[in-house]
């Protein structure tokens, strides 16, 4: 197998993966993360 064949195989795999991603339900842009706030008590280190 030469380099060109490898690139062609990778391009085909990319096409398949992108097709599978396109079949997934709609996503919303953004990030999910927990937000922590201090409680506000003067001597608390939460």
Biopython code that builds the backbone (N, CA, C, O; Angstrom):
import numpy as np
from Bio.PDB.StructureBuilder import StructureBuilder

atoms = [
    (1, "UNK", "N", (0.850, -1.179, 0.000)),
    (1, "UNK", "CA", (0.000, 0.000, 0.000)),
    (1, "UNK", "C", (0.894, 1.240, 0.000)),
    (1, "UNK", "O", (1.798, 1.369, 0.826)),
    (2, "UNK", "N", (0.631, 2.131, -0.921)),
    (2, "UNK", "CA", (1.433, 3.349, -0.955)),
    (2, "UNK", "C", (0.732, 4.486, -0.221)),
    (2, "UNK", "O", (-0.397, 4.341, 0.248)),
    (3, "UNK", "N", (1.414, 5.605, -0.134)),
    (3, "UNK", "CA", (0.884, 6.742, 0.632)),
    (3, "UNK", "C", (-0.425, 7.255, 0.051)),
    (3, "UNK", "O", (-1.328, 7.635, 0.797)),
    (4, "UNK", "N", (-0.535, 7.270, -1.259)),
    (4, "UNK", "CA", (-1.754, 7.771, -1.898)),
    (4, "UNK", "C", (-2.951, 6.904, -1.520)),
    (4, "UNK", "O", (-4.033, 7.425, -1.251)),
    (5, "UNK", "N", (-2.766, 5.607, -1.498)),
    (5, "UNK", "CA", (-3.857, 4.716, -1.112)),
    (5, "UNK", "C", (-4.253, 4.950, 0.342)),
    (5, "UNK", "O", (-5.435, 4.898, 0.683)),
    (6, "UNK", "N", (-3.282, 5.202, 1.183)),
    (6, "UNK", "CA", (-3.578, 5.477, 2.586)),
    (6, "UNK", "C", (-4.406, 6.748, 2.724)),
    (6, "UNK", "O", (-5.369, 6.786, 3.490)),
    (7, "UNK", "N", (-4.036, 7.782, 1.986)),
    (7, "UNK", "CA", (-4.792, 9.036, 2.037)),
    (7, "UNK", "C", (-6.206, 8.839, 1.508)),
    (7, "UNK", "O", (-7.160, 9.402, 2.044)),
    (8, "UNK", "N", (-6.336, 8.043, 0.462)),
    (8, "UNK", "CA", (-7.669, 7.769, -0.077)),
    (8, "UNK", "C", (-8.528, 7.004, 0.934)),
    (8, "UNK", "O", (-9.719, 7.278, 1.076)),
    (9, "UNK", "N", (-7.914, 6.043, 1.633)),
    (9, "UNK", "CA", (-8.652, 5.302, 2.656)),
    (9, "UNK", "C", (-9.078, 6.215, 3.798)),
    (9, "UNK", "O", (-10.205, 6.125, 4.285)),
    (10, "UNK", "N", (-8.182, 7.087, 4.219)),
    (10, "UNK", "CA", (-8.518, 8.027, 5.296)),
    (10, "UNK", "C", (-9.641, 8.967, 4.869)),
    (10, "UNK", "O", (-10.539, 9.261, 5.657)),
    (11, "UNK", "N", (-9.594, 9.432, 3.638)),
    (11, "UNK", "CA", (-10.650, 10.315, 3.140)),
    (11, "UNK", "C", (-11.989, 9.587, 3.132)),
    (11, "UNK", "O", (-13.017, 10.173, 3.470)),
    (12, "UNK", "N", (-11.979, 8.310, 2.746)),
    (12, "UNK", "CA", (-13.215, 7.529, 2.735)),
    (12, "UNK", "C", (-13.738, 7.324, 4.152)),
    (12, "UNK", "O", (-14.939, 7.448, 4.392)),
    (13, "UNK", "N", (-12.851, 7.012, 5.088)),
    (13, "UNK", "CA", (-13.263, 6.841, 6.483)),
    (13, "UNK", "C", (-13.840, 8.135, 7.041)),
    (13, "UNK", "O", (-14.833, 8.112, 7.768)),
    (14, "UNK", "N", (-13.221, 9.262, 6.702)),
    (14, "UNK", "CA", (-13.721, 10.564, 7.154)),
    (14, "UNK", "C", (-15.129, 10.793, 6.626)),
    (14, "UNK", "O", (-16.002, 11.273, 7.350)),
    (15, "UNK", "N", (-15.344, 10.448, 5.370)),
    (15, "UNK", "CA", (-16.659, 10.621, 4.757)),
    (15, "UNK", "C", (-17.709, 9.778, 5.486)),
    (15, "UNK", "O", (-18.824, 10.240, 5.725)),
    (16, "UNK", "N", (-17.347, 8.545, 5.835)),
    (16, "UNK", "CA", (-18.269, 7.653, 6.550)),
    (16, "UNK", "C", (-18.587, 8.217, 7.933)),
    (16, "UNK", "O", (-19.749, 8.248, 8.338)),
    (17, "UNK", "N", (-17.563, 8.662, 8.656)),
    (17, "UNK", "CA", (-17.762, 9.198, 10.009)),
    (17, "UNK", "C", (-18.630, 10.452, 9.966)),
    (17, "UNK", "O", (-19.542, 10.601, 10.780)),
    (18, "UNK", "N", (-18.359, 11.347, 9.032)),
    (18, "UNK", "CA", (-19.169, 12.563, 8.923)),
    (18, "UNK", "C", (-20.618, 12.229, 8.576)),
    (18, "UNK", "O", (-21.538, 12.909, 9.031)),
    (19, "UNK", "N", (-20.821, 11.198, 7.781)),
    (19, "UNK", "CA", (-22.176, 10.752, 7.470)),
    (19, "UNK", "C", (-22.892, 10.238, 8.707)),
    (19, "UNK", "O", (-24.079, 10.504, 8.898)),
    (20, "UNK", "N", (-22.171, 9.500, 9.554)),
    (20, "UNK", "CA", (-22.757, 9.002, 10.797)),
    (20, "UNK", "C", (-23.092, 10.155, 11.743)),
    (20, "UNK", "O", (-24.139, 10.144, 12.389)),
    (21, "UNK", "N", (-22.214, 11.136, 11.824)),
    (21, "UNK", "CA", (-22.468, 12.303, 12.677)),
    (21, "UNK", "C", (-23.704, 13.046, 12.187)),
    (21, "UNK", "O", (-24.503, 13.522, 12.994)),
    (22, "UNK", "N", (-23.866, 13.149, 10.882)),
    (22, "UNK", "CA", (-25.015, 13.857, 10.318)),
    (22, "UNK", "C", (-26.335, 13.180, 10.684)),
    (22, "UNK", "O", (-27.374, 13.839, 10.705)),
    (23, "UNK", "N", (-26.314, 11.885, 10.970)),
    (23, "UNK", "CA", (-27.528, 11.151, 11.334)),
    (23, "UNK", "C", (-27.943, 11.370, 12.789)),
    (23, "UNK", "O", (-29.066, 11.038, 13.167)),
    (24, "UNK", "N", (-27.054, 11.922, 13.601)),
    (24, "UNK", "CA", (-27.360, 12.141, 15.013)),
    (24, "UNK", "C", (-28.406, 13.239, 15.170)),
    (24, "UNK", "O", (-28.528, 14.105, 14.303)),
    (25, "UNK", "N", (-29.167, 13.212, 16.275)),
    (25, "UNK", "CA", (-30.146, 14.276, 16.507)),
    (25, "UNK", "C", (-29.452, 15.629, 16.691)),
    (25, "UNK", "O", (-28.250, 15.701, 16.945)),
    (26, "UNK", "N", (-30.231, 16.676, 16.558)),
    (26, "UNK", "CA", (-29.694, 18.041, 16.628)),
    (26, "UNK", "C", (-29.011, 18.308, 17.969)),
    (26, "UNK", "O", (-29.490, 17.893, 19.024)),
    (27, "UNK", "N", (-27.911, 18.991, 17.902)),
    (27, "UNK", "CA", (-27.175, 19.402, 19.088)),
    (27, "UNK", "C", (-27.335, 20.902, 19.273)),
    (27, "UNK", "O", (-27.618, 21.623, 18.316)),
    (28, "UNK", "N", (-27.162, 21.356, 20.460)),
    (28, "UNK", "CA", (-27.167, 22.787, 20.748)),
    (28, "UNK", "C", (-25.741, 23.226, 20.996)),
    (28, "UNK", "O", (-24.998, 22.533, 21.690)),
    (29, "UNK", "N", (-25.339, 24.362, 20.447)),
    (29, "UNK", "CA", (-23.970, 24.831, 20.692)),
    (29, "UNK", "C", (-23.788, 25.248, 22.143)),
    (29, "UNK", "O", (-24.736, 25.688, 22.792)),
    (30, "UNK", "N", (-22.594, 25.112, 22.641)),
    (30, "UNK", "CA", (-22.298, 25.539, 24.001)),
    (30, "UNK", "C", (-21.567, 24.466, 24.777)),
    (30, "UNK", "O", (-21.174, 23.432, 24.237)),
    (31, "UNK", "N", (-21.396, 24.736, 26.042)),
    (31, "UNK", "CA", (-20.661, 23.843, 26.919)),
    (31, "UNK", "C", (-21.491, 23.574, 28.166)),
    (31, "UNK", "O", (-22.140, 24.473, 28.700)),
    (32, "UNK", "N", (-21.460, 22.335, 28.617)),
    (32, "UNK", "CA", (-22.121, 21.991, 29.871)),
    (32, "UNK", "C", (-21.066, 21.916, 30.953)),
    (32, "UNK", "O", (-20.083, 21.186, 30.823)),
    (33, "UNK", "N", (-21.266, 22.658, 32.006)),
    (33, "UNK", "CA", (-20.339, 22.602, 33.134)),
    (33, "UNK", "C", (-21.057, 23.053, 34.390)),
    (33, "UNK", "O", (-22.025, 23.811, 34.325)),
    (34, "UNK", "N", (-20.583, 22.591, 35.519)),
    (34, "UNK", "CA", (-21.160, 22.982, 36.799)),
    (34, "UNK", "C", (-20.598, 24.334, 37.210)),
    (34, "UNK", "O", (-19.410, 24.601, 37.035)),
    (35, "UNK", "N", (-21.453, 25.175, 37.751)),
    (35, "UNK", "CA", (-21.014, 26.490, 38.228)),
    (35, "UNK", "C", (-21.186, 26.530, 39.741)),
    (35, "UNK", "O", (-22.263, 26.234, 40.259)),
    (36, "UNK", "N", (-20.147, 26.887, 40.425)),
    (36, "UNK", "CA", (-20.184, 26.960, 41.884)),
    (36, "UNK", "C", (-20.007, 28.408, 42.316)),
    (36, "UNK", "O", (-19.179, 29.140, 41.774)),
    (37, "UNK", "N", (-20.795, 28.798, 43.290)),
    (37, "UNK", "CA", (-20.706, 30.159, 43.815)),
    (37, "UNK", "C", (-20.390, 30.106, 45.301)),
    (37, "UNK", "O", (-20.752, 29.156, 45.996)),
    (38, "UNK", "N", (-19.726, 31.114, 45.764)),
    (38, "UNK", "CA", (-19.474, 31.218, 47.201)),
    (38, "UNK", "C", (-20.772, 31.590, 47.895)),
    (38, "UNK", "O", (-21.622, 32.279, 47.330)),
    (39, "UNK", "N", (-20.911, 31.126, 49.123)),
    (39, "UNK", "CA", (-22.155, 31.366, 49.853)),
    (39, "UNK", "C", (-22.269, 32.801, 50.362)),
    (39, "UNK", "O", (-23.375, 33.267, 50.635)),
    (40, "UNK", "N", (-21.155, 33.503, 50.495)),
    (40, "UNK", "CA", (-21.199, 34.889, 50.934)),
    (40, "UNK", "C", (-20.945, 35.100, 52.412)),
    (40, "UNK", "O", (-20.849, 36.243, 52.859)),
    (41, "UNK", "N", (-20.834, 34.035, 53.180)),
    (41, "UNK", "CA", (-20.540, 34.182, 54.604)),
    (41, "UNK", "C", (-19.088, 34.630, 54.758)),
    (41, "UNK", "O", (-18.211, 34.101, 54.075)),
    (42, "UNK", "N", (-18.816, 35.580, 55.629)),
    (42, "UNK", "CA", (-17.473, 36.167, 55.727)),
    (42, "UNK", "C", (-16.353, 35.172, 56.030)),
    (42, "UNK", "O", (-15.250, 35.338, 55.508)),
    (43, "UNK", "N", (-16.586, 34.157, 56.842)),
    (43, "UNK", "CA", (-15.520, 33.222, 57.213)),
    (43, "UNK", "C", (-15.626, 31.871, 56.499)),
    (43, "UNK", "O", (-14.955, 30.915, 56.887)),
    (44, "UNK", "N", (-16.442, 31.787, 55.485)),
    (44, "UNK", "CA", (-16.643, 30.520, 54.780)),
    (44, "UNK", "C", (-15.738, 30.462, 53.548)),
    (44, "UNK", "O", (-15.586, 31.456, 52.837)),
    (45, "UNK", "N", (-15.141, 29.301, 53.300)),
    (45, "UNK", "CA", (-14.256, 29.124, 52.151)),
    (45, "UNK", "C", (-14.853, 28.155, 51.134)),
    (45, "UNK", "O", (-14.133, 27.392, 50.490)),
    (46, "UNK", "N", (-16.166, 28.196, 50.999)),
    (46, "UNK", "CA", (-16.783, 27.270, 50.045)),
    (46, "UNK", "C", (-16.574, 27.718, 48.616)),
    (46, "UNK", "O", (-17.030, 27.051, 47.687)),
]
sb = StructureBuilder()
sb.init_structure("model")
sb.init_model(0)
sb.init_chain("A")
sb.init_seg("    ")
for serial, (resi, resn, name, xyz) in enumerate(atoms, 1):
    if name == "N":
        sb.init_residue(resn, " ", resi, " ")
    sb.init_atom(name, np.array(xyz, "f"), 0.0, 1.0, " ", f" {name:<3s}", serial, name[0])
structure = sb.get_structure()
